Amino acid sequence: MYQYHHNPEYGLLSIRHFDDFVGAESTTACITVIRLLSENDRLSLKYMVIDFRKVRSATLVNTDRALHSILYKKMLPTSADLLISRLYDQENPVTPTLLERLDRTEDITQQTIEMSNKKGNFFNEQELLIYLNLPKHIKIFDDAFDWQAPSIDKALPTA
């Protein structure tokens, strides 16, 4: 499951995954959330941070590269300078599986959205803020935010 929070002041989109990680969930989440943003908000994005720290289970099933390719074709245009970063919990026993999933889809992801998966992995929120050059007082994943839980059905065109 996942939720998102958009902070237009910093051009920041935060997506957090939790509980069971299924299928191409992070790809689906990115596409769904980006499609729900207004065109102005979408093109103003500078940072997308995806938090995997609360994922409790994941498998290597459904890491299909073709699925990633098909889904990314449904992604609406964003800023060419959009930085995508991921946050993991080093102590979480699911993290190695999540990183293996990322490795299995890295080449197709690079082809479809022209970014490197490797350099965007972090295990510490403060290091991530420094890397993104964001103020240290920002709480990217504050539970007090109004987190949204969209479904892809709401984001994709019906025709």
C-alpha positions in Angstrom: 0.0 0.0 0.0 1.1 3.6 -0.5 0.2 7.2 0.3 1.6 10.5 -1.0 2.0 14.1 0.0 2.8 17.0 -2.3 4.8 20.0 -1.0 4.6 22.6 -3.8 6.7 25.1 -1.8 9.8 22.9 -2.4 8.6 21.1 -5.6 8.6 17.9 -3.5 6.5 14.8 -3.9 6.8 12.2 -1.1 5.4 8.7 -1.6 5.6 6.2 1.3 5.0 2.5 1.0 3.9 0.4 3.9 2.8 -3.1 4.8 2.9 -5.6 1.9 4.7 -4.5 -1.2 2.9 -6.0 -4.2 3.6 -6.1 -8.0 5.0 -3.0 -9.5 3.7 -0.9 -6.6 6.3 1.9 -6.7 5.9 2.3 -10.5 2.1 2.3 -10.2 2.3 4.8 -7.3 4.6 7.2 -9.3 2.3 7.1 -12.3 -0.9 7.4 -10.3 0.3 10.3 -8.2 1.9 12.3 -11.1 -1.4 11.9 -13.1 -3.4 13.3 -10.2 -1.2 16.5 -9.9 -2.1 19.6 -11.9 0.0 20.2 -15.0 1.7 23.2 -13.2 2.4 21.1 -10.1 3.7 18.2 -12.2 6.1 20.4 -14.2 7.2 22.2 -11.1 8.4 19.0 -9.4 12.1 19.0 -8.4 12.2 16.0 -6.1 10.3 12.8 -5.8 11.2 10.8 -2.7 9.9 7.3 -2.2 10.0 5.8 1.3 10.3 2.0 1.7 11.1 2.0 5.4 7.7 0.6 6.5 7.4 -2.1 4.0 6.9 -5.4 5.9 6.9 -7.9 3.1 8.0 -8.2 -0.6 8.9 -10.9 -3.0 10.8 -11.0 -6.3 7.6 -12.0 -8.1 6.2 -9.3 -10.5 9.5 -7.5 -11.0 8.6 -7.7 -14.7 10.7 -5.3 -16.8 8.0 -5.2 -19.5 5.4 -4.1 -17.0 7.6 -1.2 -15.9 8.1 -0.2 -19.5 4.3 -0.2 -20.2 3.4 1.7 -17.1 6.1 4.4 -17.5 4.6 5.1 -21.0 1.5 6.2 -19.1 3.5 8.7 -17.1 2.7 12.3 -17.9 5.6 14.7 -18.6 7.5 16.1 -15.6 10.5 18.4 -15.2 13.6 17.0 -17.0 15.5 17.8 -13.9 13.3 15.7 -11.5 15.4 13.8 -9.0 14.0 10.5 -7.8 15.4 9.2 -4.5 14.5 6.2 -2.4 14.7 5.9 1.4 15.3 2.5 3.0 15.6 1.2 6.6 18.9 -0.7 6.8 17.6 -2.8 9.7 14.4 -3.9 7.9 14.8 -7.5 6.7 12.7 -6.7 3.6 15.2 -4.1 2.3 17.5 -6.6 0.5 14.5 -7.9 -1.5 13.4 -4.4 -2.4 16.9 -3.5 -3.6 17.0 -6.8 -5.6 13.7 -5.8 -7.2 15.3 -2.4 -8.1 18.3 -4.1 -9.6 16.1 -6.4 -11.8 14.3 -3.4 -13.4 17.2 -0.9 -13.5 18.0 -1.0 -17.2 14.4 -0.7 -18.3 13.8 2.2 -15.8 16.8 4.0 -17.2 15.6 3.6 -20.7 12.1 4.9 -19.9 12.7 7.8 -17.5 16.4 8.4 -18.1 17.6 8.3 -14.5 20.0 6.2 -12.5 18.5 4.1 -9.8 21.8 3.5 -8.0 22.7 7.0 -6.8 19.3 7.7 -5.4 19.3 5.2 -2.5 19.5 6.4 1.1 19.3 4.9 4.5 19.1 8.2 6.5 16.6 11.0 6.1 19.0 13.8 7.0 21.6 12.6 4.4 18.8 12.6 1.8 17.9 16.2 2.7 21.5 17.3 2.4 21.8 15.5 -1.0 18.6 17.2 -2.3 19.8 20.5 -0.8 16.6 21.0 1.1 16.4 22.7 4.5 17.1 20.4 7.4 13.9 21.4 9.2 11.7 19.8 6.5 10.0 16.6 7.6 9.5 14.8 4.3 7.5 12.0 5.9 5.7 13.7 8.8 2.7 11.6 9.9 0.8 14.9 10.6 0.6 15.6 6.8 -2.6 15.1 4.9 -1.5 11.9 3.2 -3.6 10.8 0.2 -4.2 7.2 -0.8 -5.2 7.2 -4.5 -5.9 4.3 -6.8 -4.6 4.1 -10.3 -8.2 3.8 -11.5 -8.7 7.4 -10.6 -5.6 8.6 -12.5 -5.8 6.8 -15.8 -8.0 8.0 -18.6 -11.1 5.9 -19.2 -10.9 5.7 -23.0 
